[in-house]
Structures are given as C-alpha cells and as structure tokens.
C-alpha cells in the first residue's frame, strides 16, 4: 500500500468457520469444538495527576481476557471428562495425590498442570494463515451439562470451558 493507493492487497474477510483447535492435554475435545474466541487484550492506564485533569498514560501491564471454548459433548463424555478431570486435579478435592499425579507429568508432554493451546485460523482457501498459541493454559470453569425431555427436536448437548493463560502469541504461517 502506498500513500496514494490505500487498497489492501487481501480483500477477503475473516470467515468464522475457518479454524482448527488443538489441545494436546485433551485430544477428544479437539474434534468437537463448536465455538472459540480470540480474547480481548487491554493495557492498564496510569493517570498522571495534573492541576486541571488527570492525563492518561499507557501503563506497563497487559491484561488478557478469558479464553472460552464451546463443544459438543460426546455420548461417552470423553471430552467433558478430560476437562473435568484436569480441573478437578488442579483443585485436589479428595487428596493431595490427585494434584501430585498431575504435577508429576512433564510440561513439554502437554499433560501437566498447564498446557499450550493452539488456534489455527485458516484463510479463504482453508489453508493455515495464522496460529494463535495460548501459553501455559489451564481450565478455570466447566459449564453444566443440561438434559431436557421437553425439547421437540434433538438438540445435542454442548458445554463450555473457560481457560486462563499466561499470554497468547499470534504468528503468521
């Protein structure tokens, strides 16, 4: 783009259907993902006092929003149990042994306390375009599973998992 011609080189819009999800810690979850978000990013402001008004100045701490995924629950609850068991182990509700078993797994295996999550955004030709890596992610919320006999048609069960993470990186592929 030049100053005279501001026409972008790529005029394709981002398609919300073109993505792939990968979480090594929960392989049964990957196939059933329905929705996923790229979280918000904000920076804390510092208000510098002035005689008349506060002057906003950029701070030095970046705040990332929550990473949320919605998925169809399979009939064996395999994908739901992956997140449930991980979340439960983080809180060791019955004994320290649950957390100890989780902590014994090496981080690089993706089966430890934290795991990296990859979101691959595809272009209009369904080829990988960007990879967003959520580093050191772990679940903090798993929604309820609702059964309902009053429905007229089958609406398959979905669940939502929310993750916290250190930060995310955005890389062009």
Helices and strands as residue ranges (DSSP letters): E 19-23, G 24-26, H 27-30, E 33-36, E 41-48, E 55-64, E 67-72, H 78-91, H 96-103, G 107-109, E 115-122, E 128-142, E 158-164, E 167-172
